[in-house]
Amino acid sequence: MSALSNHVPDPRLITAYAERWDGPLHRINPWTKVAVLPIVVLAVTIVDDPTIVAGIYAAILGLYAASGLPVQRLLYWYTLPVVFVVTIVGPLAFGEPGVPIGGLVLETPIGSLSLTWAGLSVFLGLLFRSLSVVTYSLTIAMTTEYNDVAHVLGRVLPRPVDQIALLTYRFTFVMLETLEDLVSGVDARGGSLVSDFWGNRQLYSRVFGMTFLTAIERSERLTDSMEVRGYDGDLTLYSHVERPPARDLLVVGELAVSVIAYGVLA
């Protein structure tokens, strides 16, 4: 994805790590990795202490790094979730009562505005929650082969939701290839998508509009070729994922019990 931003996760790079890399987490049963995801979501949801949430994030980040996955690229991929948290939670952080940090108070036409320690705690807590889920989701995607993911989705999701999920994954590749072709064409003709965003707003609209139209056309041709090869609305899953070993079940069970116990007793 050299023609696109490094701040957007590249499904092709993610797939390459999943298919060709061999880290410690690649050898963990896919069912085990998927089962831990709802536990992570539940944990960061019920835990109120930002310190504990930060510890959960640190553990997940350490797991990501220990698997040999690109940490520097991950920092770029954090751009979108960080921007989302800043946009949604940032204004709320200034509304928390408490002692202003450094005693700084900004007078505005709508009243005094200050960032308190309580507001900072709320912001950091939600940021670490978001990054924890994002990081672990990427860890699963980059350490599990596509056939195994397809098998798990086919078992977990009801039909036709599983088929929609698998075809959406394929459509993402088609759309990215189309977008790269359009961006390369704009650059080859001396255009720029970076220098003046507002001035190029019509160009942006045309690029994204053409991206979806062309991607849909390519997807239709892909569907026709699949139907010629016998596709009848059911993607046959040739992969077989073994049941997780007893050790994995024990670890997942302990994690689930610990999180539930914390939610009940805390």
C-alpha positions in Angstrom: 0.0 0.0 0.0 2.8 2.4 -0.9 0.3 4.8 -2.5 -2.0 5.0 0.5 -1.5 6.3 4.0 0.5 4.3 6.5 -2.1 5.3 9.1 -4.7 2.9 7.7 -4.3 -0.9 8.4 -3.3 -2.8 5.3 -5.3 -6.0 5.0 -2.6 -7.4 2.6 0.1 -6.8 5.2 -2.0 -8.3 7.9 -2.7 -11.4 5.8 1.0 -11.7 4.9 1.9 -11.9 8.6 -0.9 -14.3 9.3 0.1 -16.7 6.4 3.9 -16.4 6.3 5.1 -15.3 9.8 5.8 -17.8 12.5 5.6 -16.3 15.9 4.7 -17.8 19.3 1.1 -16.7 19.0 0.8 -18.3 15.5 1.0 -21.7 17.2 -1.9 -21.0 19.6 -5.2 -22.6 18.7 -7.4 -20.1 16.8 -10.4 -21.0 18.9 -8.4 -19.9 22.0 -7.4 -16.6 20.5 -10.9 -15.8 19.4 -12.4 -16.8 22.8 -10.1 -14.4 24.6 -11.5 -11.4 22.6 -14.9 -11.1 24.3 -13.1 -11.5 27.6 -10.8 -8.5 26.8 -13.9 -6.5 25.7 -15.7 -7.4 29.0 -12.6 -6.6 31.1 -12.0 -3.1 29.7 -15.7 -2.4 29.9 -16.2 -3.3 33.6 -12.9 -2.0 35.0 -13.1 1.5 36.2 -9.5 2.1 37.4 -7.5 3.6 34.6 -4.4 2.1 36.0 -5.7 -1.4 35.6 -7.0 -0.6 32.1 -3.5 0.6 31.3 -2.1 -2.6 32.6 -4.4 -4.6 30.4 -3.3 -2.6 27.4 0.4 -3.0 28.3 -0.1 -6.8 28.6 -1.8 -6.9 25.2 0.9 -4.7 23.6 3.6 -6.9 25.1 1.8 -10.0 23.6 1.7 -8.2 20.2 5.4 -7.4 20.3 6.4 -10.9 21.6 4.7 -12.3 18.5 7.2 -10.5 16.3 4.6 -8.2 14.8 5.5 -4.7 13.6 5.2 -2.3 16.6 6.2 0.8 14.7 3.5 0.1 12.1 1.0 -0.4 14.9 1.7 3.1 16.2 0.7 4.5 12.8 -2.4 2.4 12.9 -3.4 3.9 16.2 -4.1 7.2 14.4 -7.8 6.5 13.6 -8.8 5.1 17.0 -6.9 8.0 18.8 -8.6 10.6 16.6 -12.0 8.9 17.3 -11.4 9.0 21.1 -10.1 12.6 21.0 -13.1 13.7 18.9 -15.7 12.0 21.1 -14.2 12.0 24.5 -12.0 15.0 24.3 -14.7 17.6 24.9 -16.2 15.5 27.7 -12.9 15.5 29.6 -13.1 19.3 30.0 -16.5 19.0 31.6 -15.3 16.8 34.6 -15.4 18.6 37.9 -12.2 18.8 40.0 -9.0 20.6 40.5 -7.6 22.0 37.2 -4.2 20.6 36.2 -1.6 23.3 36.8 -4.4 25.7 37.9 -5.0 26.5 34.2 -8.5 27.8 33.5 -9.5 29.1 30.1 -12.2 31.7 30.0 -14.6 31.3 27.0 -17.9 33.0 26.0 -19.7 29.9 27.3 -17.9 29.9 30.7 -14.7 28.6 32.3 -12.9 25.7 30.6 -10.3 23.6 32.3 -8.8 20.1 32.2 -9.0 18.4 35.6 -7.3 15.3 36.9 -10.6 13.6 36.8 -11.1 14.6 33.2 -7.7 13.4 32.3 -8.4 10.1 34.0 -11.6 9.6 32.0 -9.8 10.4 28.7 -6.9 8.1 29.3 -9.2 5.3 30.5 -11.3 5.4 27.4 -8.2 5.7 25.2 -6.6 2.6 26.8 -9.9 0.7 26.4 -10.0 1.5 22.7 -6.4 0.7 22.1 -6.6 -2.6 24.0 -9.4 -3.9 21.8 -7.9 -2.6 18.6 -4.5 -4.1 19.5 -5.8 -7.5 20.4 -8.0 -7.6 17.3 -5.0 -6.9 15.1 -3.0 -9.5 17.0 -5.6 -12.2 16.2 -5.8 -11.1 12.5 -2.0 -11.1 12.1 -1.4 -14.5 13.8 -4.3 -16.6 12.4 -4.4 -17.9 8.8 -7.3 -16.9 6.6 -8.6 -20.4 6.3 -8.7 -20.8 10.0 -10.5 -17.4 10.4 -13.0 -18.5 7.8 -13.6 -21.8 9.6 -14.2 -20.1 13.0 -16.5 -17.5 11.4 -18.4 -20.2 9.6 -18.9 -22.0 12.9 -19.7 -19.0 15.1 -21.8 -16.8 12.8 -25.2 -17.8 11.5 -25.7 -18.2 7.8 -25.7 -16.0 5.7 -23.9 -13.6 8.0 -20.7 -15.7 7.7 -20.9 -15.5 3.9 -21.3 -11.8 4.1 -18.3 -11.4 6.4 -16.1 -13.5 4.1 -17.1 -11.7 0.9 -16.7 -8.3 2.6 -13.2 -9.3 3.5 -12.5 -10.1 -0.2 -14.3 -6.9 -1.3 -11.9 -4.9 0.9 -8.9 -6.1 -1.2 -10.7 -5.1 -4.4 -11.6 -1.7 -3.1 -8.0 -1.0 -2.0 -6.6 -2.1 -5.3 -9.0 0.3 -7.1 -8.2 3.2 -4.8 -4.5 2.7 -5.3 -5.0 2.7 -9.1 -7.0 6.0 -8.9 -4.4 7.7 -6.5 -1.6 6.6 -8.8 -3.4 8.0 -11.8 -4.0 11.4 -10.0 -0.3 11.5 -9.1 0.8 10.6 -12.6 -1.2 13.6 -14.0 0.3 16.0 -11.6 -2.6 16.1 -9.1 -2.1 16.2 -5.3 -4.4 15.0 -2.6 -2.3 16.4 0.2 -1.4 20.0 -0.5 -4.9 21.6 -0.3 -7.6 19.5 1.2 -10.4 22.1 0.9 -9.4 23.1 -2.6 -9.4 19.5 -3.7 -12.6 18.5 -2.0 -14.3 17.9 -5.4 -11.3 15.7 -6.4 -11.6 13.7 -3.2 -15.3 13.2 -3.8 -14.7 12.0 -7.4 -11.9 9.7 -6.2 -13.9 8.0 -3.5 -17.0 7.9 -5.7 -15.1 6.2 -8.5 -13.4 3.9 -6.0 -16.8 2.4 -4.9 -18.2 2.3 -8.5 -15.2 0.6 -9.9 -14.8 -1.7 -7.0 -18.4 -2.8 -7.3 -17.9 -3.5 -11.0 -14.8 -5.6 -10.3 -16.7 -7.4 -7.6 -19.5 -8.2 -10.0 -16.9 -9.7 -12.4 -15.4 -11.6 -9.5 -18.8 -13.0 -8.5 -19.5 -14.1 -12.1 -16.2 -15.9 -12.2 -17.0 -17.6 -8.9 -20.4 -18.7 -10.1 -18.8 -20.1 -13.3 -16.6 -22.2 -10.9 -19.6 -23.5 -9.1 -20.3 -20.9 -6.3 -23.9 -21.2 -5.2 -24.0 -18.8 -2.2 -22.0 -21.1 0.1 -18.2 -20.7 0.5 -17.0 -24.2 1.3 -14.5 -24.3 4.2 -11.7 -26.7 3.6 -9.8 -25.8 6.7 -10.3 -27.8 9.9 -9.4 -26.2 13.2 -8.8 -28.7 16.0 -10.5 -28.1 19.4 -8.4 -26.2 21.8 -6.3 -28.3 24.2 -7.3 -28.6 27.9 -4.5 -26.3 28.9 -6.0 -23.5 26.7 -9.5 -24.1 28.0 -8.2 -23.9 31.5 -6.4 -20.5 30.8 -9.5 -19.1 29.1 -11.7 -20.3 31.9 -9.5 -18.7 34.5 -9.4 -15.4 32.6 -13.2 -15.4 32.3 -13.8 -16.2 36.0 -11.3 -13.5 37.1 -13.0 -10.9 35.0 -16.5 -11.9 36.2 -15.3 -12.1 39.8 -13.9 -8.6 39.5 -17.1 -7.2 38.1 -19.1 -8.8 40.9 -16.9 -8.0 43.8 -15.4 -4.6 42.8 
